[in-house]
Amino acid sequence: MYQRFGKDSFPFLLQNIESEIIVIDVDLTNEIVSELSENVGRSLMSHGYHKTAANRTALFVEEIALTALDKNKHGKKSVLVEISLFFEDDSVLIIERDSGELFDLTDPDLHIEGISGFILSGLMDAHKEKAYLVTTGYNRNMIRFRRSGEQEEN
């Protein structure tokens, strides 16, 4: 609503949103994963994030996308993915949505096969500010990255 109609059209609903929002949506394929990751990294660096923080965030996005592809490799339909970047004063909130098989990336007991699943599992264990929001029909994972590179404890 914010992007399509603007903040002035919904002043009560969107009164606290002052951050820039970037949305990237694609049909997920092996070929597009690295481009998606690079776009996220470039977006963070253009907003003043240090290269190390931008690369770490891009790595998360890449591994989430590869894991979603792996979880859906036997599916007959394409997996649609949307990455939303909500830039705030001291952090960026990344919301990943995909239309693939439902799975909670924040679940420490989740069994994911493959190298991407192994890498993502380690990254998710180390990152404190994350959430999986229960939805009907698609995955929605949220991860916050601090500008300084430090994560808050939950």
Backbone torsions as a table, in degrees:
resi	resn	phi	psi	omega
1	MET	NA	-40.9	-178.9
2	TYR	-59.3	-47.4	-177.3
3	GLN	-72.7	-37.7	-175.4
4	ARG	-78.8	-43.9	-173.3
5	PHE	-108.5	-17.7	179.2
6	GLY	89.7	157.5	-177.6
7	LYS	-62.9	-36.7	-177.2
8	ASP	-64.2	-24.6	179.9
9	SER	-76.3	-20.7	-178.6
10	PHE	-134.3	61.8	-171.5
11	PRO	-63.6	-32.6	-178.3
12	PHE	-80.6	-37.5	-178.7
13	LEU	-72.0	-36.9	-173.0
14	LEU	-114.3	22.0	-173.9
15	GLN	-64.0	-25.4	-178.2
16	ASN	-97.3	2.4	-179.3
17	ILE	-92.1	108.1	178.1
18	GLU	-118.9	1.2	-175.2
19	SER	-90.2	157.7	174.4
20	GLU	-78.1	143.8	180.0
21	ILE	-123.4	127.7	174.8
22	ILE	-117.0	131.5	179.8
23	VAL	-122.3	128.3	176.7
24	ILE	-120.0	123.1	177.5
25	ASP	-131.6	138.1	-175.5
26	VAL	-150.0	161.5	164.3
27	ASP	-80.5	123.0	-172.9
28	LEU	-76.5	123.3	174.5
29	THR	-138.3	163.3	177.1
30	ASN	-58.9	-35.4	-177.3
31	GLU	-70.0	-29.8	-174.2
32	ILE	-89.1	-16.4	-173.9
33	VAL	-58.9	-48.5	-177.9
34	SER	-67.7	-35.5	176.8
35	GLU	-64.0	-41.4	177.3
36	LEU	-60.4	-46.9	178.6
37	SER	-60.9	-45.4	179.9
38	GLU	-63.3	-39.3	178.1
39	ASN	-61.7	-40.9	178.5
40	VAL	-65.1	-46.1	178.8
41	GLY	-59.9	-44.9	178.0
42	ARG	-62.9	-39.2	179.5
43	SER	-62.3	-43.4	179.2
44	LEU	-65.5	-43.4	-179.5
45	MET	-65.5	-34.3	178.0
46	SER	-70.3	-16.2	176.9
47	HIS	-101.2	16.3	173.0
48	GLY	88.9	9.8	177.8
49	TYR	-78.1	143.6	177.9
50	HIS	-63.5	149.5	-178.0
51	LYS	-56.6	-37.4	179.6
52	THR	-62.9	-45.3	178.8
53	ALA	-65.8	-40.7	179.6
54	ALA	-64.3	-42.3	179.7
55	ASN	-67.1	-37.8	178.8
56	ARG	-65.8	-43.0	178.0
57	THR	-63.9	-43.5	179.0
58	ALA	-62.2	-36.7	177.6
59	LEU	-62.7	-43.0	176.4
60	PHE	-57.3	-49.0	-178.1
61	VAL	-60.7	-44.1	-179.7
62	GLU	-62.7	-45.0	-178.0
63	GLU	-69.8	-35.2	174.9
64	ILE	-63.1	-44.9	-179.4
65	ALA	-63.8	-44.7	179.3
66	LEU	-64.4	-38.1	178.1
67	THR	-66.8	-42.1	177.0
68	ALA	-61.3	-40.9	176.6
69	LEU	-62.2	-44.6	-179.1
70	ASP	-63.5	-42.5	179.8
71	LYS	-65.0	-21.9	-175.3
72	ASN	-115.5	19.0	-174.3
73	LYS	-66.6	-21.8	179.8
74	HIS	-98.9	0.5	179.5
75	GLY	-74.9	156.3	-178.3
76	LYS	-95.4	-15.0	-178.9
77	LYS	-107.2	155.9	179.1
78	SER	-72.8	154.9	179.1
79	VAL	-100.2	121.2	176.3
80	LEU	-91.9	136.8	179.6
81	VAL	-130.1	142.6	176.8
82	GLU	-130.7	126.4	175.8
83	ILE	-111.8	120.0	177.3
84	SER	-110.7	130.8	178.0
85	LEU	-112.6	116.0	178.5
86	PHE	-105.4	103.1	-178.4
87	PHE	-84.0	124.4	178.1
88	GLU	-118.9	-178.0	-175.8
89	ASP	-56.2	-48.9	-173.2
90	ASP	-120.3	8.7	-177.1
91	SER	-158.7	169.3	171.7
92	VAL	-127.1	132.6	175.8
93	LEU	-100.3	122.9	178.6
94	ILE	-103.6	125.2	174.1
95	ILE	-116.5	120.0	178.4
96	GLU	-106.8	126.8	175.3
97	ARG	-123.1	138.4	173.4
98	ASP	-144.3	156.0	-175.8
99	SER	-94.2	13.7	-177.2
100	GLY	-81.7	-168.6	178.2
101	GLU	-55.7	136.6	-178.2
102	LEU	-70.4	128.4	173.2
103	PHE	-159.0	144.2	-175.7
104	ASP	-97.2	107.7	-179.1
105	LEU	-65.6	-21.3	-178.0
106	THR	-86.2	-6.7	-179.6
107	ASP	-75.3	114.4	-178.2
108	PRO	-66.3	-18.4	-179.8
109	ASP	-95.6	3.2	-179.2
110	LEU	-66.2	130.6	178.6
111	HIS	-95.6	111.2	177.3
112	ILE	-120.9	130.4	179.8
113	GLU	-92.2	165.7	174.7
114	GLY	89.9	163.3	-177.4
115	ILE	-65.6	-38.8	179.1
116	SER	-63.7	-39.9	177.3
117	GLY	-63.5	-39.3	178.9
118	PHE	-65.2	-46.8	179.6
119	ILE	-63.0	-46.6	-178.6
120	LEU	-62.7	-39.2	178.7
121	SER	-59.4	-44.9	178.0
122	GLY	-64.8	-42.0	178.6
123	LEU	-63.1	-43.5	-178.3
124	MET	-67.6	-36.4	177.2
125	ASP	-62.6	-37.8	-176.9
126	ALA	-79.4	-21.9	-175.5
127	HIS	-93.6	129.1	-173.9
128	LYS	-88.6	-35.9	-174.6
129	GLU	-94.9	88.6	-178.3
130	LYS	-148.5	157.6	177.5
131	ALA	-158.5	149.9	170.8
132	TYR	-115.3	122.4	-178.9
133	LEU	-98.4	125.7	-178.9
134	VAL	-68.6	127.3	-179.6
135	THR	-137.5	172.7	176.5
136	THR	-104.9	113.2	171.5
137	GLY	93.6	-5.4	176.2
138	TYR	-155.8	159.7	177.4
139	ASN	-85.6	145.1	173.8
140	ARG	-143.0	109.0	179.8
141	ASN	-112.8	139.1	-179.8
142	MET	-123.6	133.9	178.4
143	ILE	-139.3	132.2	178.4
144	ARG	-107.8	134.7	176.4
145	PHE	-119.3	129.3	178.8
146	ARG	-81.1	145.7	178.8
147	ARG	-57.4	-38.8	-177.3
148	SER	-75.3	-10.7	-176.4
149	GLY	91.5	-8.7	179.6
150	GLU	-89.6	142.2	175.8
151	GLN	-104.5	144.5	175.1
152	GLU	-78.3	149.3	173.2
153	GLU	-80.2	139.9	176.9
154	ASN	-82.5	NA	NA
